[in-house]
Each structure stands twice: as structure tokens, then as C-alpha cells.
């Protein structure tokens, strides 16, 4: 039986002599007219970004692109070293590490921000959230960093950039409210990390929460290609493999008595 609702797409169509993306002619209206960042916003939302939205999204893409030999970069180098004929396999492996622990936590933080914004008493809700995570002994999405202490240097830069562009500021204010509640409830300062700040900034430019991790995927793809380019010039995969073999020794499981 056929579905009663025939699906459609608003993204793209083509003919023998034209390609149309979101209602715009690719050749005459987009190529050479929109930057990659502007095209990303346009393709995802269907709206041409304002200069402020473009600058903020561009800053987010730059921020997320590179952060050293993190799990995603290590995975990319290991897989590329195993399948050098398939650059995309290495990049794909690294992108699988974009999740709720590394790179992709802006999604969870944005959900908490939305909860605060929807509440009649944002400060009380922020304290509730802090109490929930403290009781569960779970890390709060967008908070904390193993290296950047006491603060993540990227966060104030991102906030200042967004505020200089005249964003409404509601998401940033909600995140700051949550940060104050977290510090109070945990009895110590816990930094708002870059992905937490990014969750607020993407909310300010109307990127839906459910798609925010996709922005990280777009950005980190370019960073992982850079890791492969370096791997081609100065391979490190075999060194990392040997390092693990040397430092994670085999230990025989003791046999139980008869």
C-alpha cells in the first residue's frame, strides 16, 4: 500500500541545464556569491543568514575544527594508517567520536538552556538542574574540562563575539544563570566549556537544538582531513600502536581451583 502522504524535498532539484538549491539557482545566485559558512546556514535553515549570524556560525566552525590528538583525531589516524587508500574511512572513523562526551555536548547543553528559558522561574530551574546532576553524579553537558582550568579560554571570546554582533542574548543569559547555579550547588567553580558556549551561540542564531551536533560534524571533518594530511607527511599511527602495546601489557586470567 502506498503512503497517503507523498514525501517531498525543499532542498534541491535539477534539470539538464540548471541546479536549484532552496529556491536559488546554484550557478547564478550561489557560486561565488555565498561563502561556505553562509551556504551552510542557508542549506540547513532555508534562510539567508544575516552578517551577524554568518560571523557567529563562522566562529563556531573555527572553534570546533581542531583540538589536538583527541579521540576523534586518534581514531582517524589509526584507521587511515590501516586503509590509506580510503581517506574518507579515516574521517568517518573520527566523526563517530563526536558524541555526548567529546565535541558534541552542545546539544545537551542547549537542551538545558531551553528548559531554563521555558520556565517561569529560570533561576529556580537552573538550581534544579544543578541538583539533578549533582545527585546523579553525572557531568553536566557543556561544563568542565580536563585541561582548561579554572576557565576555558574560548568561552569568553565566543560570548564577547556574539554580544558584539547584537544577538538577543537570551540563551547566553540562561547559560550564565545555569553556571552560577552549578557553582553554588557544587561548591566550586566549574568552567563553561567551548561546547557549552557554542550551544548558547547556536541558539542565538536560531540553529535548532536537534541539528547542533551536525555543526560539529561539519567543522571537525575539516580538522580530521588536516590530521590525515599530517599523517601522510609524518606518520604517527605505528608509534601510537606500539605505545599502547608497550603500556597495556597482557595479564593472564588466574585459573580457579578444582
KASULHU-V568377 format. One record per residue. N is the residue number from 0. RES is the residue in one small letter. PSI is psi in radians with two decimals (NA if undefined). D_FIRST is the distance of its C-alpha to the first C-alpha in Angstrom with 1 decimal. Layout:
n = <N	N>
res = <RES	RES>
psi = <PSI	PSI>
d_first = <D_FIRST	D_FIRST>
This chain:
n = <0	1	2	3	4	5	6	7	8	9	10	11	12	13	14	15	16	17	18	19	20	21	22	23	24	25	26	27	28	29	30	31	32	33	34	35	36	37	38	39	40	41	42	43	44	45	46	47	48	49	50	51	52	53	54	55	56	57	58	59	60	61	62	63	64	65	66	67	68	69	70	71	72	73	74	75	76	77	78	79	80	81	82	83	84	85	86	87	88	89	90	91	92	93	94	95	96	97	98	99	100	101	102	103	104	105	106	107	108	109	110	111	112	113	114	115	116	117	118	119	120	121	122	123	124	125	126	127	128	129	130	131	132	133	134	135	136	137	138	139	140	141	142	143	144	145	146	147	148	149	150	151	152	153	154	155	156	157	158	159	160	161	162	163	164	165	166	167	168	169	170	171	172	173	174	175	176	177	178	179	180	181	182	183	184	185	186	187	188	189	190	191	192	193	194	195	196	197	198	199	200	201	202	203	204	205	206	207	208	209	210	211	212	213	214	215	216	217	218	219	220	221	222	223	224	225	226	227	228	229	230	231	232	233	234	235	236	237	238	239	240	241	242	243	244	245	246	247	248	249	250	251	252	253	254	255	256	257>
res = <x	x	x	x	x	x	x	x	x	x	x	x	x	x	x	x	x	x	x	x	x	x	x	x	x	x	x	x	x	x	x	x	x	x	x	x	x	x	x	x	x	x	x	x	x	x	x	x	x	x	x	x	x	x	x	x	x	x	x	x	x	x	x	x	x	x	x	x	x	x	x	x	x	x	x	x	x	x	x	x	x	x	x	x	x	x	x	x	x	x	x	x	x	x	x	x	x	x	x	x	x	x	x	x	x	x	x	x	x	x	x	x	x	x	x	x	x	x	x	x	x	x	x	x	x	x	x	x	x	x	x	x	x	x	x	x	x	x	x	x	x	x	x	x	x	x	x	x	x	x	x	x	x	x	x	x	x	x	x	x	x	x	x	x	x	x	x	x	x	x	x	x	x	x	x	x	x	x	x	x	x	x	x	x	x	x	x	x	x	x	x	x	x	x	x	x	x	x	x	x	x	x	x	x	x	x	x	x	x	x	x	x	x	x	x	x	x	x	x	x	x	x	x	x	x	x	x	x	x	x	x	x	x	x	x	x	x	x	x	x	x	x	x	x	x	x	x	x	x	x	x	x	x	x	x	x	x	x>
psi = <2.32	2.56	2.40	-0.41	1.81	2.20	2.65	2.93	2.47	0.13	-0.91	2.59	2.87	2.71	-3.00	-0.44	0.21	2.66	2.22	2.20	2.10	0.67	0.00	2.48	2.12	-0.79	-0.83	-0.45	-0.29	-0.86	2.13	-0.11	-0.62	2.45	2.97	-0.71	-0.77	-0.70	-0.65	-0.84	-0.77	-0.79	-0.69	-0.76	-0.39	0.10	2.49	2.27	2.62	2.87	-0.66	-0.76	-0.68	-0.80	-0.69	-0.80	-0.69	-0.73	-0.67	-0.77	-0.68	-0.74	-0.72	-0.16	-0.67	2.36	0.61	-2.79	1.19	3.01	-0.68	-0.71	-0.68	-0.77	-0.75	-0.81	-0.69	-0.79	-0.71	-0.69	-0.47	-0.50	1.16	-0.28	-0.09	1.43	-0.71	-0.46	-0.72	-0.78	-0.75	-0.73	-0.76	-0.64	-0.42	-0.29	-0.03	1.81	-2.62	-0.07	-0.81	2.42	-0.79	0.25	-0.09	-0.52	-0.83	-0.70	-0.71	-0.62	-0.68	-0.69	-0.77	-0.66	-0.72	-0.76	-0.54	-0.20	2.56	-0.50	1.65	-0.67	-0.72	-0.70	-0.66	-0.70	-0.66	-0.77	-0.82	-0.74	-0.70	-0.83	-0.62	-0.75	-0.68	-0.15	0.76	2.54	2.49	2.19	2.26	0.03	2.54	2.65	2.39	-0.35	-0.75	1.71	2.51	-0.23	2.67	2.06	-0.32	-0.49	-0.93	-0.57	-0.78	-0.75	-0.82	-0.71	-0.84	-0.76	-0.57	-0.39	0.02	0.57	2.79	-0.64	0.02	-0.73	-0.70	-0.76	-0.71	-0.67	-0.67	-0.63	-0.76	-0.70	-0.75	-0.72	-0.67	-0.81	-0.71	-0.85	-0.59	-0.21	0.35	2.88	2.23	2.11	2.56	2.02	3.10	-0.68	-0.52	-0.82	-0.69	-0.64	-0.69	-0.76	-0.72	-0.58	-0.67	-0.53	0.30	0.60	2.17	2.50	-0.73	-0.25	-0.07	-0.67	-0.47	-0.55	-0.70	-0.68	-0.76	-0.84	-0.86	-0.46	-0.79	-0.72	-0.67	-0.57	-0.65	-0.66	-0.66	-0.70	-0.72	-0.65	-0.61	-0.60	-0.78	1.50	2.41	-0.13	-0.82	-0.63	-0.79	-0.68	-0.85	-0.64	-0.72	-0.78	-0.64	-0.56	-0.05	1.39	2.71	2.41	2.03	2.43	2.27	2.46	2.41	2.57	2.78	NA>
d_first = <0.0	3.8	6.5	8.8	11.7	12.2	14.8	18.3	21.5	25.0	26.9	27.4	26.8	29.0	30.2	32.8	35.6	34.5	32.7	31.8	31.5	30.9	32.0	35.2	36.3	36.8	39.8	41.6	40.9	40.1	41.9	45.5	44.9	43.1	44.2	41.9	42.1	41.4	38.4	37.1	37.3	35.8	32.8	32.1	32.8	32.5	36.1	39.3	41.5	44.9	47.9	48.1	44.5	44.9	48.1	46.8	43.6	45.9	48.2	45.4	44.2	47.8	48.4	45.5	46.0	48.8	50.4	52.0	51.3	48.7	46.1	43.6	46.4	47.6	44.2	43.9	47.3	46.8	43.5	44.8	48.0	45.9	43.7	45.8	43.7	40.8	41.9	38.3	38.2	41.2	39.9	36.6	38.6	40.6	37.7	36.4	39.5	38.7	37.9	39.3	42.8	43.5	42.6	39.4	41.1	41.0	37.6	39.0	42.1	40.2	38.3	41.8	43.0	40.2	41.0	44.6	43.9	41.7	44.5	47.2	49.7	48.9	52.0	51.4	47.8	49.1	51.5	48.8	46.8	49.9	50.7	47.2	47.5	51.1	50.5	47.6	49.7	46.9	47.3	46.4	43.9	46.0	49.3	51.8	52.6	54.3	56.6	56.8	59.1	60.2	57.8	55.3	57.0	53.7	52.8	55.7	55.3	51.6	52.5	55.4	53.4	50.7	53.3	55.3	52.2	52.1	48.8	48.4	49.4	47.5	45.6	48.9	50.8	48.3	48.6	52.4	52.3	50.3	52.7	55.7	54.1	53.4	57.0	58.3	56.2	56.7	60.3	60.2	58.9	55.5	54.6	51.6	50.3	48.9	45.2	46.1	47.7	44.7	42.3	44.5	44.9	41.2	40.8	43.5	41.8	38.4	36.5	33.9	34.8	31.4	32.1	35.8	35.7	34.2	37.4	39.3	37.1	37.9	41.6	42.0	40.4	43.4	45.8	44.4	44.8	48.5	48.9	47.7	50.1	52.9	51.8	52.3	55.8	57.0	54.8	54.8	52.0	54.5	56.9	54.3	53.3	56.9	57.6	55.0	56.3	59.8	59.1	56.5	58.5	57.3	58.5	58.5	57.1	60.0	59.9	60.1	63.1	62.9>
